[in-house]
Amino acid sequence: MKKIIFVVVIIVIIVLGYWLYSSGRLGGNNEVQEGTSQTTEESLGGSIYENVSTNPAENLPETNPFNEGTLNPFSDGYSNPFE
């Protein structure tokens, strides 16, 4: 008996969910209303999008110490006075 009630409740939930989705109450309605259509250039999001850099790492400093051609970081360091 509990199985039948459980199955009926699940079916009712599925049917109710489909009905709400198809009627547009849960985001199924993707129509654009008249008078609210803005292009991306006129809206706040469009102006922010135009000013955002596409590569955030283009102004980072060089982190590889071996790009100058010296592989030994101690070659210009302290020299032994007893040699």
PLY file of the C-alpha trace (Angstrom):
ply
format ascii 1.0
element vertex 83
property float x
property float y
property float z
element edge 82
property int vertex1
property int vertex2
end_header
0.00 0.00 0.00
2.85 2.41 0.84
4.50 1.66 -2.50
1.38 2.69 -4.42
1.05 5.96 -2.50
4.75 6.69 -3.05
4.46 6.07 -6.82
1.33 8.24 -7.07
3.02 11.10 -5.20
6.09 10.90 -7.46
3.88 10.94 -10.58
1.93 13.95 -9.26
5.19 15.81 -8.54
6.52 15.08 -12.05
3.28 16.20 -13.71
3.11 19.34 -11.56
6.74 20.17 -12.33
6.20 19.74 -16.06
3.09 21.92 -15.93
4.88 24.70 -14.02
7.88 24.56 -16.37
5.78 24.63 -19.52
3.60 27.49 -18.26
6.68 29.64 -17.68
6.57 29.87 -13.90
9.91 28.08 -13.46
11.90 29.72 -16.25
10.43 27.99 -19.28
9.30 31.30 -20.79
12.22 32.87 -22.62
10.31 35.52 -24.56
11.66 39.07 -24.65
9.17 41.70 -23.58
8.71 44.77 -25.73
10.23 47.97 -24.39
12.82 46.21 -22.26
15.15 45.11 -25.04
18.48 46.89 -24.73
21.55 46.30 -26.74
24.71 45.37 -24.89
26.30 48.72 -25.75
23.56 50.69 -24.00
23.28 48.62 -20.83
25.49 48.61 -17.77
26.64 45.07 -18.51
27.68 46.09 -22.02
29.77 48.98 -20.77
31.47 46.76 -18.18
32.09 44.07 -20.77
33.82 46.53 -23.09
36.21 47.67 -20.33
37.22 44.21 -19.10
40.62 42.91 -20.18
40.49 39.50 -21.84
43.95 38.50 -20.58
44.43 39.32 -16.89
48.03 38.03 -16.94
49.40 40.38 -19.57
50.86 42.84 -17.04
52.44 40.34 -14.64
56.17 40.66 -13.91
58.61 38.00 -15.08
58.97 35.25 -12.45
61.60 33.05 -14.10
65.02 34.14 -12.78
66.89 32.24 -15.50
65.65 34.28 -18.48
68.59 36.72 -18.30
70.98 33.98 -19.46
72.67 33.25 -16.13
71.96 29.80 -14.80
74.01 30.13 -11.59
72.43 32.65 -9.22
75.64 32.77 -7.13
78.07 33.60 -9.95
78.17 37.33 -9.13
78.08 36.80 -5.39
80.80 36.67 -2.77
84.30 35.83 -3.99
86.70 33.97 -1.69
89.62 36.28 -0.76
91.96 33.32 -0.06
91.98 31.98 -3.60
0 1
1 2
2 3
3 4
4 5
5 6
6 7
7 8
8 9
9 10
10 11
11 12
12 13
13 14
14 15
15 16
16 17
17 18
18 19
19 20
20 21
21 22
22 23
23 24
24 25
25 26
26 27
27 28
28 29
29 30
30 31
31 32
32 33
33 34
34 35
35 36
36 37
37 38
38 39
39 40
40 41
41 42
42 43
43 44
44 45
45 46
46 47
47 48
48 49
49 50
50 51
51 52
52 53
53 54
54 55
55 56
56 57
57 58
58 59
59 60
60 61
61 62
62 63
63 64
64 65
65 66
66 67
67 68
68 69
69 70
70 71
71 72
72 73
73 74
74 75
75 76
76 77
77 78
78 79
79 80
80 81
81 82
